[in-house]
Every structure is written in C-alpha cells, then in structure tokens.
Amino acid sequence: MVVANSTPLIYLAALSDFHLLRDLYGTVIIPQAVFDEVVPQAIGFPVKAAVESALQSWLSMGTVRDHHRVSEIARTAFLDPGEAEAIVLAQEADVSRILLDDQAAVTCARKLGLDVTRTPLIYGEASELDTEPKGETG
C-alpha cells in the first residue's frame, strides 16, 4: 500500500502504464486534493478516466485529519495542496512509502521519514518484477 501524489498518476496514465500502480503496490491511496487535481481539472486527459476506473477497485480516497498540519507543510516547504496532503496522509495512515516527483516535496517527505518513490523508479521496480509497461518507453 502506498500514498500517491498527482504527478505519478498523470505520467503513468499518459503512458498507458497506470496498471503498474496496482501491479506493484496493490492498494494506492490518494487524498482529496490529489483527486481534485487529476479528475475535475483533467477533462480530456487519460488520467481522469484511469483514476475514475481504478476507484472502483484498487485506488482509494484517504481523508486527511490534520488540515492545520497540511497548511503548515505547504507553507514551510512551498508545496502545493496535493503534495502536502499526500505527505500528511501517508503519516496519518502509517504508510511508509509515498509516490512523489517534485523535488521540494521529495525533500520534505524524506525529512519526515517517508520512503519516496519517483515515477522513473516505478518502471525500475516493474522491470524487476516482470510487470511489463504497456506504453512506449523510447
């Protein structure tokens, strides 16, 4: 189980490799701010359909309890709401791994003791487990 920010979802959906999240991590949790970034604002992009479809099975919405902490992290680390909510949700849900790409968010999450996986590493993990990407890689 992992918590994900929007960027890995967007990249993997665009490359037709959204299934790698399920194959590698089983359950993926996203906070409301990430959902708001990738579904209502992504009309016409593949991530909207991928997220809506996955919510029927292996993708779930997580609720952040400490919104003050989200605001504090966003302000002090200069993060967007999705990144800050994903970090706080990972801590609150006691999930050690988080999927992030933005350097400021990665640095913040690591300082807080979270194991960060960036999108390129997802492909590396998939190749180790013989989980094949469907999209173009070159």
Rosetta blueprint (number, residue, H / E / L):
1 M L
2 V E
3 V E
4 A E
5 N L
6 S H
7 T H
8 P H
9 L H
10 I H
11 Y H
12 L H
13 A H
14 A H
15 L L
16 S L
17 D L
18 F L
19 H H
20 L H
21 L H
22 R H
23 D H
24 L H
25 Y H
26 G L
27 T L
28 V E
29 I E
30 I E
31 P E
32 Q H
33 A H
34 V H
35 F H
36 D H
37 E H
38 V H
39 V L
40 P L
41 Q L
42 A L
43 I L
44 G L
45 F L
46 P H
47 V H
48 K H
49 A H
50 A H
51 V H
52 E H
53 S H
54 A H
55 L L
56 Q L
57 S L
58 W L
59 L E
60 S E
61 M E
62 G E
63 T L
64 V L
65 R L
66 D L
67 H H
68 H H
69 R H
70 V H
71 S H
72 E H
73 I H
74 A H
75 R H
76 T H
77 A H
78 F L
79 L L
80 D L
81 P H
82 G H
83 E H
84 A H
85 E H
86 A H
87 I H
88 V H
89 L H
90 A H
91 Q H
92 E H
93 A L
94 D L
95 V L
96 S L
97 R E
98 I E
99 L E
100 L L
101 D L
102 D L
103 Q H
104 A H
105 A H
106 V H
107 T H
108 C H
109 A H
110 R H
111 K H
112 L L
113 G L
114 L L
115 D E
116 V E
117 T E
118 R L
119 T H
120 P H
121 L H
122 I H
123 Y H
124 G H
125 E H
126 A H
127 S H
128 E H
129 L L
130 D L
131 T L
132 E L
133 P L
134 K L
135 G L
136 E L
137 T L
138 G L
